[in-house]
Amino acid sequence: MAKGDAAFVGSIPATYERLLVPLIFAEPARRLASAVLATAPRDILETCAGTGVLTRQLVAAGDAYVTATDLNAPMLRTALQLCRSDHVTWQVADALELPFGARSFDAVACQFGAMFFPDKPRGFAESLRVLRPGGTFCCTVWDRIEASPSWRIVDDAVNAAAGEVPVQFLRRVPYAYFDPDQVRQHLRIAGFDDIAVETLSATSRSTPEETAEAICHGTPLRMALAAHPTLGIERATEVAAHALREEYGDGVFDAPIGWLQVVARKS
Ligand SMILES: C[S@@+](CC[C@H](N)C(=O)[O-])C[C@H]1O[C@@H](n2cnc3c(N)ncnc32)[C@H](O)[C@@H]1O
């Protein structure tokens, strides 16, 4: 992990919620919420809650009380505007140093956050610590970038335009933690002993321009592009949209997205 890799700040939260959530996070949230609520938890800790797409699903579908946490206050401020339920508490917290006592929750949920942990076993061990015996940890991580081809196309196009200074954020961070055996191993090191990993997919629907804006403006890739010596955010967005039009044509297109959903229990 490099400085800024987990910086979901500035204009990112608003773009993230407007474009990325409907594009790639809403459907995984629906499925992850089902997995979490299947265990009938009374209280749920959510780590890496972001703008709250999973939180809203958890609250809408059940009676559970959710403590929704994230490293970045700006993400939670956007989340709060969209969900003021008395079943949710929002709190800034690092998933690797949770400010909660041992055995405090029936379930811990983490949607697409573990890829950002600088030390994955430690992050998982923190979730294990705050779970009650018999509690469940549910999380998702992205499958390899080839399982989400529109993202692979954008990454390739941006890097082709980046010249001698590659922009590696997507393959280095969000799309780097896709090996089910590695995820299982990290969970076992953390102390989980009943681990199921499922490979899931769905279809995202968008236009080339929206997808390009979502990826280049709505993630910490934005910072890498802004710091690039020759490319810049706007040029990268144009290059990305052009590559998507070449592949999918003008207007709305459907593209697959792929991810891993993990359920692990504390004995
Ligand atoms: C890709 S977003 C996912 C957000 C949300 N779960 C969703 O599905 O839309 C990753 C989130 O992880 C948060 N994050 C990164 N590192 C973290 C850490 N160490 N502890 C807590 N949150 C972290 C970021 O601030 C960001 O909101």
The ligand as a Gaussian input file, in Angstrom:
#p B3LYP/6-31G(d) Opt

LIG

0 1
 C      -14.190000       0.641000      -2.264000
 S      -14.743000       1.502000      -0.863000
 C      -16.076000       0.464000      -0.293000
 C      -17.095000       1.256000       0.473000
 C      -18.415000       0.525000       0.729000
 N      -18.230000      -0.618000       1.575000
 C      -19.087000       0.141000      -0.568000
 O      -19.228000      -1.053000      -0.834000
 O      -19.438000       1.038000      -1.342000
 C      -13.495000       1.174000       0.327000
 C      -13.734000       1.865000       1.643000
 O      -12.793000       1.378000       2.598000
 C      -12.410000       2.442000       3.432000
 N      -11.149000       2.039000       4.074000
 C       -9.948000       1.849000       3.500000
 N       -9.053000       1.442000       4.414000
 C       -9.714000       1.342000       5.597000
 C       -9.345000       0.966000       6.919000
 N       -8.084000       0.600000       7.221000
 N      -10.278000       0.996000       7.894000
 C      -11.550000       1.383000       7.613000
 N      -11.957000       1.772000       6.384000
 C      -11.054000       1.740000       5.386000
 C      -12.325000       3.629000       2.497000
 O      -12.395000       4.847000       3.186000
 C      -13.526000       3.383000       1.598000
 O      -14.685000       4.017000       2.097000

